[in-house]
């Protein structure tokens, strides 16, 4: 398949799923062997002070990276969370809830600034963008597939 055909098919899938095209897919932007699992992190909840200051009823989850930033993420308490990096420049946080059939990707720069995100919550969105296996794909496969739709 040539890259123009792949791009056109993906744009069509995004439109069918009711999403907005936020990035153009080029072969050079496909995530290959450059994305690696990050191991030096822990999951925590934000402090009550930060929760109240942000106006949240429940504390947000946070990814605390050793010798790095603390990332406030949108994952729910029942979501599994995985973190990946690409050349140490970008941090990819994947949250998956297999029971409810949704997943999301949040992308941060190395200092913790938000770069982009993508959230799939309907069966149609999940099947169109991830394929028939949907949220049963590996977290890294989900990250690679959603990265192009997260604005990176």
VENDA-V781883 format. One record per residue. SS is DSSP state (@ for helix, = for strand, . for the rest). Layout:
BEGIN
ss->[SS | SS]
END
This chain:
BEGIN
ss->[. | . | @ | @ | @ | @ | @ | @ | @ | @ | @ | @ | @ | @ | @ | @ | . | . | . | . | . | . | . | . | . | . | @ | @ | @ | . | . | . | . | . | = | = | = | . | . | . | = | = | = | = | = | . | . | @ | @ | @ | @ | @ | @ | @ | . | . | . | . | . | . | = | = | = | = | = | . | . | . | . | = | = | = | = | . | . | . | . | . | . | = | = | = | = | = | = | = | . | . | . | = | = | = | = | = | = | = | = | . | . | . | . | = | = | = | = | = | = | = | = | . | . | . | . | = | = | = | = | = | = | = | . | . | @ | @ | @ | @ | @ | @ | @ | @ | . | . | . | @ | @ | @ | . | . | @ | @ | @ | @ | @ | @ | @ | @ | @ | . | . | . | . | .]
END
